[in-house]
Amino acid sequence: MELKKHKQKILRFIGNLLLSNVINVLCKTLKLEHENKPVIDKLFIENQNFVIAFWHGTMLVPWFINRNRNFGALVSNSKDGDLLAKILIKWNYIVARGSSNSGGKEALATLLNFADKNYSVAITPDGPTGPPHKMKAGAVITAKKAGIPLILLGINYSKKYVLNSWDKFQIPKPFSKIYVIYSEPIFVNKNLSYDETSNIILECETELNNLQSKAENSA
């Protein structure tokens, strides 16, 4: 029985290794087109860290295009999270494991710790379990408490596979055209009340959905 488990671990390790390499090669074939990119370029030039948020189902390319750029990410403790964490570490993200579902305060503390150390923070605000395209509080609260801007990102893959998962996870086909659109920086006043902050979260959800729709209609 122990031998069987050991073999399964070895096979899983090999499978994960091959998959992460395939994903890396796939992403390098993609043809990117950006809208409003000077906004994010300016933040990098000024060495200003920020929060960037994109929907869970479209997250593959946003993770890829922000590799090697001083980002931190909170990744769930699930098996899917194991694979994502390995890929992000290869892409030079600072990765912490945990979940907003199981410990909201701990998750927020982790995100704020990233920001405090001058890392930017990448978040899928409807992850890790949905509902899809419904924004949880983490991105806005992190931007608010850390005093850093929030950028929303809509993205479309011209040719893609869509998985039968809760988020309808999208995998771009090789050599696809990718359309990426960034919001203007959103600054969340630290002195906003709970109700005012909740309204900002709803506004950001609407804006991110609008960006996503615009990206899908522009490609």
PLY file of the C-alpha trace (Angstrom):
ply
format ascii 1.0
element vertex 219
property float x
property float y
property float z
element edge 218
property int vertex1
property int vertex2
end_header
0.00 0.00 0.00
2.83 2.40 0.92
4.63 1.53 -2.33
1.48 2.33 -4.31
1.14 5.72 -2.61
4.81 6.42 -3.27
4.35 5.65 -6.98
1.29 7.90 -7.11
3.28 10.76 -5.61
6.05 10.26 -8.17
3.57 10.19 -11.06
1.81 13.30 -9.76
5.15 15.09 -9.46
6.11 14.17 -13.03
2.68 15.16 -14.32
2.82 18.53 -12.58
6.33 19.16 -13.87
5.34 18.39 -17.46
2.15 20.43 -17.23
3.91 23.49 -15.83
6.48 23.31 -18.66
3.71 22.97 -21.26
1.90 26.00 -19.81
5.08 28.04 -19.94
5.69 27.13 -23.59
2.03 27.75 -24.48
2.01 31.24 -22.96
5.14 32.22 -24.89
3.33 31.53 -28.19
0.50 33.96 -27.47
0.14 37.29 -29.28
-0.72 40.06 -26.84
-2.58 43.28 -27.52
-3.09 45.80 -24.70
-5.39 48.71 -24.02
-4.51 51.38 -21.45
-1.15 49.72 -20.77
0.63 53.06 -20.04
-1.30 53.15 -16.77
0.40 50.01 -15.46
3.75 50.86 -17.10
3.77 54.13 -15.15
3.28 52.29 -11.86
6.23 50.01 -12.63
8.45 52.95 -13.67
7.60 54.78 -10.44
8.23 51.62 -8.40
4.69 51.93 -7.06
3.26 48.64 -5.86
-0.43 48.03 -6.43
-3.22 45.46 -6.36
-4.29 43.89 -9.65
-7.53 41.89 -9.89
-8.81 39.58 -12.66
-11.46 36.88 -12.76
-10.52 33.34 -11.78
-11.64 31.78 -15.05
-9.28 33.96 -17.10
-6.32 33.95 -14.73
-3.72 32.01 -16.74
-2.42 34.85 -18.92
-2.67 37.58 -16.23
-0.44 35.45 -13.99
1.96 34.94 -16.91
2.27 38.58 -18.02
3.03 39.70 -14.48
5.78 37.13 -13.89
9.19 38.39 -12.72
7.60 41.64 -11.56
7.78 41.63 -7.77
4.30 40.20 -7.14
2.90 38.32 -4.20
-0.02 35.90 -4.41
-2.19 33.98 -1.96
-2.91 30.49 -3.28
-5.40 28.01 -1.83
-4.29 24.82 -0.07
-6.16 22.61 -2.57
-4.53 20.20 -5.05
-5.24 22.71 -7.83
-3.57 25.29 -5.63
-0.50 23.04 -5.38
-0.03 23.18 -9.14
-0.68 26.92 -9.37
1.77 27.59 -6.53
4.51 25.63 -8.32
3.93 27.55 -11.54
3.88 30.94 -9.81
7.07 30.18 -7.90
8.76 29.38 -11.24
7.49 32.73 -12.46
9.13 34.41 -9.44
6.00 35.23 -7.46
6.19 35.29 -3.69
3.56 32.70 -2.81
1.71 32.19 0.46
-0.73 29.34 0.95
-4.15 29.84 2.48
-7.74 30.68 1.59
-10.07 33.60 2.06
-12.81 31.01 2.59
-11.22 29.42 5.65
-9.70 32.48 7.29
-10.54 35.94 6.00
-8.51 37.83 8.60
-5.45 35.64 8.06
-5.74 35.99 4.29
-6.02 39.78 4.53
-3.04 39.90 6.87
-1.00 37.97 4.30
-1.98 40.32 1.47
-1.20 43.39 3.59
2.15 41.89 4.52
2.97 41.61 0.81
2.04 45.25 0.29
3.98 46.37 3.37
7.10 44.76 1.91
6.55 46.69 -1.35
5.28 43.73 -3.34
2.38 44.22 -5.71
-0.53 41.86 -5.07
-2.34 39.77 -7.69
-5.84 38.60 -6.75
-8.65 36.60 -8.36
-11.49 38.26 -6.44
-14.06 35.54 -7.20
-11.70 32.70 -6.19
-11.05 30.11 -5.07
-14.59 28.69 -5.27
-16.84 31.44 -6.61
-19.50 32.40 -7.33
-17.97 33.45 -10.66
-17.62 37.14 -11.47
-18.79 38.17 -8.00
-16.16 40.24 -6.23
-15.15 39.38 -2.70
-13.71 42.07 -0.47
-9.98 41.17 -0.51
-8.77 43.29 -3.43
-10.55 46.47 -2.35
-9.74 46.07 1.35
-6.07 45.41 0.61
-5.86 48.53 -1.56
-7.71 50.54 1.11
-5.68 49.47 4.13
-2.31 49.47 2.32
-2.97 52.82 0.65
-2.03 51.54 -2.81
-3.92 51.71 -6.11
-6.16 48.95 -7.44
-6.04 47.99 -11.13
-8.74 45.84 -12.72
-7.91 43.68 -15.72
-10.25 42.31 -18.38
-8.93 39.75 -20.82
-10.05 37.75 -23.83
-8.51 34.79 -25.66
-9.44 34.73 -29.36
-9.23 30.93 -29.45
-9.62 28.89 -26.30
-10.72 25.75 -24.56
-13.34 26.22 -21.85
-13.38 23.67 -19.03
-16.53 22.42 -17.34
-15.57 23.90 -13.97
-17.36 26.35 -11.68
-15.44 29.27 -13.22
-15.57 27.97 -16.83
-11.78 28.06 -16.76
-10.29 29.23 -20.05
-7.12 27.90 -21.66
-5.91 29.81 -24.73
-5.01 27.77 -27.76
-1.43 28.08 -29.04
-0.71 31.28 -31.00
-4.04 32.83 -30.00
-4.48 36.59 -29.93
-4.91 37.87 -26.40
-6.62 41.19 -25.69
-5.80 42.74 -22.32
-7.50 45.89 -21.00
-6.55 47.73 -17.81
-8.66 50.07 -15.72
-7.50 53.44 -14.50
-5.97 53.25 -11.00
-8.63 53.09 -8.29
-7.73 54.70 -4.97
-9.81 53.63 -1.97
-9.95 56.17 0.83
-8.82 54.67 4.15
-11.50 56.61 6.00
-14.48 55.13 4.17
-17.13 53.50 6.34
-18.08 49.84 6.08
-21.12 50.67 3.93
-19.13 53.02 1.70
-16.45 50.38 1.22
-19.11 47.80 0.36
-20.38 50.16 -2.34
-16.85 50.47 -3.75
-16.61 46.67 -3.92
-19.87 46.52 -5.90
-18.67 49.31 -8.18
-15.39 47.47 -8.81
-17.29 44.27 -9.56
-19.37 46.12 -12.15
-16.27 47.76 -13.62
-14.37 44.48 -13.87
-17.33 42.82 -15.58
-17.54 45.77 -17.97
-13.82 45.48 -18.76
-14.23 41.76 -19.33
-17.15 42.33 -21.71
-15.23 45.08 -23.53
-12.20 42.81 -23.94
-14.39 40.01 -25.31
-16.04 42.40 -27.77
-12.76 44.00 -28.88
-10.78 40.91 -29.79
0 1
1 2
2 3
3 4
4 5
5 6
6 7
7 8
8 9
9 10
10 11
11 12
12 13
13 14
14 15
15 16
16 17
17 18
18 19
19 20
20 21
21 22
22 23
23 24
24 25
25 26
26 27
27 28
28 29
29 30
30 31
31 32
32 33
33 34
34 35
35 36
36 37
37 38
38 39
39 40
40 41
41 42
42 43
43 44
44 45
45 46
46 47
47 48
48 49
49 50
50 51
51 52
52 53
53 54
54 55
55 56
56 57
57 58
58 59
59 60
60 61
61 62
62 63
63 64
64 65
65 66
66 67
67 68
68 69
69 70
70 71
71 72
72 73
73 74
74 75
75 76
76 77
77 78
78 79
79 80
80 81
81 82
82 83
83 84
84 85
85 86
86 87
87 88
88 89
89 90
90 91
91 92
92 93
93 94
94 95
95 96
96 97
97 98
98 99
99 100
100 101
101 102
102 103
103 104
104 105
105 106
106 107
107 108
108 109
109 110
110 111
111 112
112 113
113 114
114 115
115 116
116 117
117 118
118 119
119 120
120 121
121 122
122 123
123 124
124 125
125 126
126 127
127 128
128 129
129 130
130 131
131 132
132 133
133 134
134 135
135 136
136 137
137 138
138 139
139 140
140 141
141 142
142 143
143 144
144 145
145 146
146 147
147 148
148 149
149 150
150 151
151 152
152 153
153 154
154 155
155 156
156 157
157 158
158 159
159 160
160 161
161 162
162 163
163 164
164 165
165 166
166 167
167 168
168 169
169 170
170 171
171 172
172 173
173 174
174 175
175 176
176 177
177 178
178 179
179 180
180 181
181 182
182 183
183 184
184 185
185 186
186 187
187 188
188 189
189 190
190 191
191 192
192 193
193 194
194 195
195 196
196 197
197 198
198 199
199 200
200 201
201 202
202 203
203 204
204 205
205 206
206 207
207 208
208 209
209 210
210 211
211 212
212 213
213 214
214 215
215 216
216 217
217 218
